[in-house]
Amino acid sequence: MRRPNRKLHLSASDPVADAVARANRARRKGDHRRESNALRLACSMEEFDAVLWTRLGDALLRSSKQHDALQALRHALWLRERSNDTPRAIVTRRLIESIEQGTQLSAAA
């Protein structure tokens, strides 16, 4: 039996979804600066979304903005701990520690 297609349908009237769509397009093109800017906008509108903050941290890290990436990931960690999302909080904490120690991110996760 075939599963229904459950892709996220983006609404043109949802500014957060629009910003995320812009970030996705920029990432596919390799434009880390535009991706970061779009994700910053999404985070400013949806400040309690740990996924957005984690994506912002990743984009900033790829843009060589380590300090800003750490701030975004720390905010994501705070949100995850606050919502008792322990498994993801552990991974986020490992990412932060990995960045601070200058080790490979793939080894931390």
C-alpha positions in Angstrom: 0.0 0.0 0.0 1.3 3.4 -1.0 1.8 6.0 1.7 0.3 9.4 1.1 2.7 12.2 0.3 3.1 14.2 3.5 5.4 16.9 2.3 5.2 20.3 4.0 3.0 22.5 2.0 4.2 26.0 2.2 1.7 28.8 2.3 2.5 32.0 0.5 1.1 33.9 3.5 3.4 32.3 6.0 6.6 34.5 6.3 8.5 31.9 8.3 7.8 29.2 5.6 8.9 31.8 3.0 12.1 32.5 4.8 12.8 28.8 5.2 12.1 28.2 1.5 14.6 31.0 0.6 17.2 29.4 2.9 16.7 26.0 1.2 17.2 27.6 -2.2 20.3 29.4 -1.1 21.7 26.2 0.5 21.2 24.3 -2.7 23.1 27.0 -4.6 25.9 27.1 -2.0 25.1 30.6 -0.9 25.7 30.4 2.8 25.4 34.1 3.5 21.9 34.3 2.0 20.9 31.0 3.7 22.1 32.5 7.1 20.2 35.7 6.5 17.0 33.9 5.6 17.3 31.6 8.7 18.0 34.6 10.9 14.8 36.2 9.7 12.9 32.9 10.3 14.4 32.6 13.8 13.4 36.2 14.6 9.8 35.4 13.7 9.7 31.9 15.3 12.1 32.3 18.3 11.1 29.1 20.1 11.8 26.7 17.2 15.0 24.8 18.1 15.2 23.3 14.6 15.5 26.7 13.0 18.1 27.8 15.5 20.1 24.6 14.8 19.9 25.1 11.1 21.0 28.7 11.6 24.0 27.5 13.6 24.9 25.1 10.9 24.6 27.7 8.2 26.7 30.2 10.2 29.3 27.6 10.8 29.6 26.9 7.0 29.9 30.7 6.6 33.0 30.6 8.9 31.1 32.6 11.6 32.0 30.4 14.5 31.0 32.8 17.3 27.6 33.4 15.8 27.1 29.7 15.2 27.8 28.9 18.8 25.3 31.5 20.0 22.6 30.0 17.7 23.4 26.5 18.8 23.4 27.5 22.5 20.0 29.0 22.0 18.8 25.8 20.3 20.2 23.8 23.3 18.4 26.0 25.7 15.1 25.5 23.8 15.6 21.7 23.7 16.4 21.5 27.4 13.4 23.7 28.2 11.1 21.3 26.2 12.7 18.2 27.8 14.0 17.0 24.4 16.9 15.2 26.0 18.2 13.1 23.0 18.4 16.2 20.8 19.8 18.3 23.6 22.6 15.8 24.0 23.5 15.9 20.3 23.3 19.7 20.3 25.6 19.9 23.3 28.1 17.6 21.6 28.0 19.8 18.5 28.8 22.9 20.6 31.6 21.1 22.4 33.0 19.9 19.1 33.0 23.4 17.7 34.6 24.8 20.8 37.4 22.2 20.7 37.9 22.5 17.0 37.2 18.8 16.3 35.3 17.2 13.4 31.5 17.7 13.7 30.8 14.2 12.3 32.8 12.6 15.2 30.7 14.5 17.8 27.3 13.4 16.6 
